[in-house]
Amino acid sequence: ESDEAFFEVIKKGRSEVQNKDRYKQIEAEQVVSPLNGNSCLKYHGVSEDHGNNGIDSTDFQFFKNFGYICRTKIDPTVALIIEVSHRSDSKYVPAELTTMASQFFNSIELTE
């Protein structure tokens, strides 16, 4: 499959909230974006994580995640997920974590 078709299948699967009793999706963005010469899907999302309290509970933390899903060079039917996730009472990811993640992502080299 082409990169576009491959990532469309992944986008479709990721758009479905797996545990609707626990998570309420607030933001979700996915875009095909290369990472250091590799074909990848860049994503970020924010959810309310209600834990075992149920989705209607006002007691929750924000779960934020961002990263890349990249096709491997060895087997184009396999993808690697490189992700940073963070839970807190704030909807926002700390700037220090974003900086650290960017440095990490930019240093990754996927080889054969």
C-alpha positions as CSV (number, residue, x, y, z in Angstrom):
1,E,0.0,0.0,0.0
2,S,1.0,3.6,-0.4
3,D,1.9,5.6,2.6
4,E,-1.4,7.5,2.3
5,A,-3.5,4.4,2.3
6,F,-1.5,2.8,5.1
7,F,-1.9,5.9,7.3
8,E,-5.6,6.2,6.5
9,V,-6.2,2.8,8.0
10,I,-4.2,3.8,11.1
11,K,-6.1,7.1,11.4
12,K,-9.4,5.3,11.2
13,G,-8.4,3.0,14.0
14,R,-7.1,5.7,16.2
15,S,-10.2,7.9,15.8
16,E,-12.3,5.3,17.6
17,V,-12.2,5.8,21.4
18,Q,-11.5,2.4,22.8
19,N,-12.9,2.9,26.4
20,K,-15.8,5.3,26.2
21,D,-16.6,4.6,29.9
22,R,-13.3,6.1,30.9
23,Y,-12.1,8.6,28.3
24,K,-13.7,11.6,26.8
25,Q,-11.8,12.8,23.7
26,I,-11.4,16.6,23.6
27,E,-8.8,17.1,20.9
28,A,-7.3,14.8,18.3
29,E,-5.2,15.7,15.3
30,Q,-3.4,13.4,12.9
31,V,-1.4,14.4,9.9
32,V,1.1,12.6,7.6
33,S,4.4,14.2,8.4
34,P,7.9,12.9,7.8
35,L,10.3,12.4,10.7
36,N,14.0,12.5,9.9
37,G,13.4,11.1,6.4
38,N,10.9,8.4,7.5
39,S,7.3,8.2,6.5
40,C,5.2,8.9,9.6
41,L,1.9,10.0,11.0
42,K,2.3,12.8,13.5
43,Y,-0.5,13.0,16.1
44,H,-1.5,14.7,19.3
45,G,-4.6,14.4,21.5
46,V,-6.2,15.5,24.8
47,S,-8.7,13.4,26.7
48,E,-10.4,13.5,30.0
49,D,-9.4,10.4,31.9
50,H,-12.2,9.6,34.3
51,G,-10.5,6.3,35.5
52,N,-13.0,4.0,37.2
53,N,-15.3,6.9,38.2
54,G,-17.3,6.8,34.9
55,I,-17.4,9.3,32.1
56,D,-20.0,11.5,33.8
57,S,-17.8,12.0,36.9
58,T,-16.4,15.5,37.5
59,D,-13.3,13.9,39.0
60,F,-10.8,13.4,36.2
61,Q,-7.3,14.2,34.9
62,F,-6.3,15.3,31.5
63,F,-4.4,12.7,29.5
64,K,-2.3,14.2,26.7
65,N,-0.3,12.3,24.2
66,F,1.7,13.2,21.1
67,G,4.2,11.5,18.8
68,Y,4.7,9.7,15.6
69,I,3.7,6.4,14.0
70,C,6.3,5.5,11.5
71,R,6.5,2.8,8.8
72,T,9.6,0.6,9.2
73,K,12.1,0.4,6.3
74,I,12.5,-3.4,6.9
75,D,8.8,-4.3,6.6
76,P,6.4,-1.6,5.2
77,T,3.4,-3.5,6.9
78,V,4.9,-2.7,10.3
79,A,4.7,0.6,12.2
80,L,6.5,1.9,15.2
81,I,4.8,4.2,17.7
82,I,7.0,6.8,19.3
83,E,5.0,8.6,21.9
84,V,5.1,10.9,24.9
85,S,2.1,10.9,27.3
86,H,1.3,13.0,30.3
87,R,-1.5,13.1,32.9
88,S,-2.3,16.0,35.1
89,D,-5.0,18.4,36.2
90,S,-4.0,20.8,33.4
91,K,-5.1,20.5,29.8
92,Y,-1.6,21.6,28.7
93,V,1.7,19.8,28.3
94,P,4.5,21.4,30.2
95,A,6.8,23.3,27.9
96,E,9.8,21.5,29.3
97,L,8.3,18.1,28.3
98,T,7.5,19.4,24.8
99,T,11.1,20.6,24.4
100,M,12.6,17.4,25.6
101,A,10.3,15.4,23.4
102,S,11.2,17.4,20.3
103,Q,14.9,16.9,21.0
104,F,14.3,13.1,21.4
105,F,12.1,12.9,18.2
106,N,14.7,14.8,16.2
107,S,17.5,12.5,17.3
108,I,15.7,9.3,16.2
109,E,17.2,7.4,13.2
110,L,15.2,4.4,11.9
111,T,17.7,2.1,10.1
112,E,17.3,-1.1,8.2
